[in-house]
Amino acid sequence: MARAPGRTPSFATRAAWACEGAALTALFWALSLLPVAWASGLIGGLARTFGPCLPQSRRAAAHMAWAMPDLPEGGRNKAIADMWDNLGRVIAEYPHLRTIVESRVTVEGAEIARAALASGRGALFVSGHLANWEVLVPFFIHMTGAQMALTYRKPNNPWVARLLARARWTSGVEQALSKGDRVTAPRLVQTLRNGGVAGMLADQKYNEGPDVPFFGRPARTNPAPVRLARRYGAALILVSIRRLPCARFVITIAEPLEVAGRSDESVLADINAHMERWIRAEPGQWLWLHRRWGRNGF
């Protein structure tokens, strides 16, 4: 949870942040010494072992049972363990992002992305917290040679925020725009207005958004991707990423969604339907910890 604007963290909080930052720095350094597949497997295995014992795991299990009641309990338990395994691997792969994007990703639909860039009208790539979502933007930069603006939520801990920013920068991301920063919206608008490319994740609850069906339940959904694409004429392209063994990935690029002449809710329903299909195919590769439907259902 973000702290209140202008509120100064206590000394104890700042000390805890510094300790967390030092521990994560040491972990990233140690993981950088290992081959990427070893680092990913090591932390993924630890997360699979201990993650299901954490209190947050009960929330994830409740979300999954609510969204996918047809999935047997044994299948849900496996998917929750897979989720923790995947999250551990995401952490372990930060020091290796450049290696991953350069040699461990295959792509389906690359011609769609290249055509969108060649059109000069700009493009907005939208995905969710699937597999290792941090791979998406640096991979597109590597594949196309075009710089891409990334929007993200900055961690409360400034030490961790700087560490993750350094990992993204090393992987080739030069425009990482934090949600809530005053410069983010103007820079994102400028990027699309100038025919540039941006990427965002759109699978989390957005309090000011409309209710749009997601797994058959109303879910507050961020309309920004649709409104930006419509206003600036950018192609709205959905992208999925799937984890394979040994820290390898497949990225699939879908045909651009038609935005003109449609309501926000209609396009958002298409986005949520795509997300739902991806998650149902690999439920253990989505981040079930987030309160996507708010607190009412739990």
C-alpha positions in Angstrom: 0.0 0.0 0.0 1.3 3.4 -0.9 1.8 5.8 2.0 -0.2 9.0 2.3 1.3 11.9 0.2 3.7 14.0 2.2 3.8 11.7 5.1 7.3 11.1 6.4 8.1 7.4 7.2 9.2 6.7 10.8 12.8 5.9 11.7 11.9 2.3 12.2 10.3 2.1 8.7 13.3 3.7 7.1 15.6 1.3 8.9 13.6 -1.7 7.8 13.6 -0.4 4.2 17.4 -0.1 4.4 17.8 -3.6 5.7 15.4 -4.9 3.0 17.3 -3.1 0.3 20.7 -4.4 1.6 19.4 -7.9 1.7 17.9 -7.7 -1.8 21.1 -6.2 -3.2 23.1 -9.0 -1.7 20.7 -11.6 -3.1 20.8 -10.0 -6.6 24.6 -10.0 -6.5 24.7 -13.7 -5.6 22.1 -14.6 -8.2 24.0 -12.8 -10.9 26.9 -15.2 -10.3 24.8 -18.2 -11.2 23.5 -19.2 -14.6 20.0 -17.8 -15.1 18.3 -21.2 -15.1 20.0 -22.2 -11.9 19.2 -18.9 -10.2 15.6 -19.1 -11.4 15.2 -22.7 -10.2 16.8 -22.1 -6.8 14.6 -19.2 -5.8 11.5 -20.7 -7.5 12.0 -23.9 -5.5 12.3 -22.0 -2.2 9.2 -19.9 -3.0 7.3 -23.1 -3.9 8.3 -24.6 -0.6 7.6 -21.7 1.8 5.1 -19.5 -0.1 2.0 -21.7 0.4 2.6 -21.4 4.2 2.3 -17.6 4.2 -1.0 -15.9 5.2 -1.2 -14.2 1.8 -1.5 -17.6 0.2 -5.0 -18.0 1.7 -6.1 -14.9 -0.1 -4.7 -16.2 -3.4 -6.5 -19.5 -2.9 -9.8 -17.7 -2.1 -9.4 -15.6 -5.3 -8.8 -18.7 -7.3 -11.7 -20.6 -5.8 -14.0 -17.6 -6.4 -12.9 -17.1 -10.0 -12.5 -20.8 -11.0 -14.9 -22.9 -8.9 -14.8 -25.7 -11.5 -11.1 -26.3 -10.8 -10.8 -29.2 -8.2 -9.1 -28.4 -4.9 -6.1 -30.4 -5.8 -5.7 -28.4 -9.0 -6.0 -25.2 -7.1 -3.4 -26.3 -4.6 -1.0 -27.1 -7.4 -1.7 -23.8 -9.1 -1.0 -21.8 -5.9 2.3 -23.6 -5.5 3.1 -22.9 -9.1 2.2 -19.2 -8.5 4.7 -19.0 -5.7 7.3 -20.8 -7.8 6.7 -18.3 -10.6 7.0 -15.3 -8.3 10.2 -16.6 -6.9 11.6 -17.0 -10.4 10.5 -13.4 -11.3 12.6 -12.1 -8.4 15.6 -14.3 -9.3 15.5 -13.3 -12.9 15.9 -9.5 -12.4 19.7 -9.7 -12.5 19.5 -11.7 -15.7 16.9 -9.7 -17.7 19.3 -8.8 -20.4 20.4 -12.4 -20.9 16.8 -13.5 -21.0 15.6 -11.0 -23.6 18.7 -11.6 -25.8 18.6 -15.4 -26.0 15.7 -17.0 -24.1 12.5 -15.7 -25.7 10.6 -16.8 -28.7 7.8 -14.7 -30.2 4.6 -15.4 -32.1 3.2 -12.5 -34.0 6.3 -10.4 -34.3 5.1 -9.1 -37.7 2.1 -7.5 -35.9 4.4 -5.4 -33.7 6.7 -4.5 -36.6 3.7 -3.4 -38.7 2.4 -1.2 -35.8 5.8 0.5 -35.5 6.1 1.0 -39.3 2.7 2.7 -39.4 4.1 5.6 -37.4 0.8 6.0 -35.6 2.1 4.7 -32.3 1.3 1.6 -30.3 0.2 0.7 -26.8 1.0 -2.8 -25.8 -1.1 -4.2 -22.9 -0.5 -7.3 -20.8 -0.9 -8.6 -17.3 1.1 -10.0 -14.4 1.8 -13.3 -16.2 4.9 -15.4 -16.1 7.7 -12.9 -16.0 6.0 -9.7 -17.0 9.3 -7.8 -16.6 10.6 -9.5 -19.7 8.0 -7.9 -22.0 9.2 -4.3 -22.5 13.0 -5.0 -22.7 12.3 -7.8 -25.2 10.3 -5.5 -27.5 13.1 -2.9 -27.3 15.6 -5.7 -28.2 13.4 -7.1 -31.0 12.5 -3.8 -32.7 15.3 -1.4 -31.7 12.6 1.2 -30.7 12.6 2.7 -27.3 9.4 2.0 -25.3 7.9 3.8 -22.3 7.0 1.5 -19.4 4.4 2.4 -16.8 4.8 0.6 -13.4 3.9 1.0 -9.7 7.0 2.1 -7.7 7.6 0.1 -4.5 7.2 2.0 -1.3 10.7 1.1 -0.3 13.0 3.5 -2.2 16.0 1.1 -1.9 14.1 -1.6 -3.6 12.7 0.9 -6.1 16.2 2.0 -7.1 17.4 -1.6 -7.3 14.6 -2.7 -9.7 15.0 0.5 -11.7 18.7 -0.4 -12.2 17.8 -3.9 -13.4 15.3 -2.5 -15.9 17.8 0.1 -17.1 20.4 -2.6 -17.6 18.0 -4.6 -19.7 17.5 -1.6 -22.0 14.5 0.2 -20.5 15.2 3.9 -20.5 11.7 5.3 -20.0 10.2 3.7 -16.8 7.3 5.9 -15.7 6.1 5.4 -12.2 2.3 5.6 -11.7 1.4 8.6 -9.6 4.5 10.7 -10.5 3.6 14.1 -11.9 5.7 13.6 -15.0 4.2 10.1 -16.0 1.0 11.2 -17.6 2.5 14.0 -19.7 5.4 11.8 -20.9 3.1 8.9 -21.8 0.9 11.3 -23.7 3.9 12.8 -25.5 5.1 9.3 -26.4 1.9 8.3 -28.0 1.2 11.7 -29.6 4.6 11.5 -31.3 3.9 8.0 -32.7 6.0 6.2 -30.0 5.4 3.0 -28.2 4.3 2.3 -24.6 3.5 -0.7 -22.5 1.3 -1.2 -19.5 -0.2 -3.9 -17.3 -4.0 -3.7 -17.0 -5.0 -6.6 -14.9 -5.2 -5.0 -11.5 -8.2 -3.3 -9.7 -8.6 0.3 -10.6 -11.0 2.0 -8.2 -12.1 4.7 -10.6 -12.7 2.4 -13.5 -16.0 0.9 -14.7 -17.2 -2.6 -13.6 -16.3 -5.0 -16.4 -16.8 -8.8 -16.3 -13.7 -10.8 -15.4 -14.1 -14.5 -14.7 -17.9 -13.8 -14.6 -17.6 -11.3 -11.8 -17.7 -7.5 -12.0 -14.2 -6.1 -11.7 -13.1 -2.4 -11.6 -11.0 -2.1 -14.8 -8.6 0.7 -15.8 -10.0 2.5 -19.0 -6.7 4.3 -19.6 -5.4 2.0 -22.4 -8.6 2.3 -24.4 -8.9 6.1 -23.9 -5.2 6.7 -24.8 -5.4 4.5 -27.9 -8.6 6.2 -29.1 -7.5 9.8 -28.4 -4.0 9.5 -30.0 -4.8 7.0 -32.7 -2.4 4.4 -31.4 -2.8 0.7 -32.1 -4.0 -1.2 -29.0 -2.3 -4.5 -28.9 -2.6 -7.3 -26.3 0.4 -9.4 -25.5 0.7 -12.6 -23.4 3.8 -14.2 -22.0 4.1 -17.9 -21.0 6.9 -19.4 -19.0 8.7 -22.5 -20.3 11.2 -24.7 -18.4 14.7 -23.3 -17.7 13.9 -19.6 -17.7 12.6 -19.5 -21.2 9.5 -17.8 -22.5 7.0 -17.5 -25.3 5.5 -14.1 -26.1 2.3 -14.0 -28.2 1.2 -10.8 -29.9 -2.5 -10.5 -30.8 -4.0 -8.5 -33.6 -4.8 -4.9 -32.6 -8.2 -4.4 -31.0 -10.7 -2.2 -32.8 -11.3 0.9 -30.6 -13.0 3.4 -32.9 -16.8 3.6 -32.5 -16.9 1.4 -29.5 -17.5 2.2 -25.8 -14.8 1.9 -23.2 -16.7 -1.0 -21.6 -16.9 -3.0 -24.8 -13.2 -2.8 -25.5 -12.3 -3.4 -21.8 -14.5 -6.5 -22.0 -12.4 -7.8 -24.8 -9.2 -7.1 -22.9 -10.5 -8.9 -19.8 -11.7 -11.8 -21.9 -8.2 -12.2 -23.4 -6.7 -12.0 -19.9 -9.1 -14.6 -18.6 -8.2 -17.1 -21.4 -4.5 -16.7 -20.8 -5.0 -17.2 -17.0 -7.2 -20.3 -17.5 -4.6 -21.8 -19.7 -1.8 -21.3 -17.1 -3.4 -20.4 -13.7 -0.1 -20.9 -11.9 1.5 -18.2 -13.9 -0.8 -15.3 -12.8 -0.4 -13.2 -9.7 -3.5 -14.2 -7.7 -2.4 -12.2 -4.6 -3.9 -8.9 -5.9 -7.5 -8.1 -4.8 -8.7 -7.9 -8.4 -12.4 -7.9 -7.4 -12.0 -5.9 -4.2 -12.9 -7.1 -0.8 -16.6 -7.8 -1.2 -16.3 -11.3 -2.5 -14.0 -12.5 0.3 
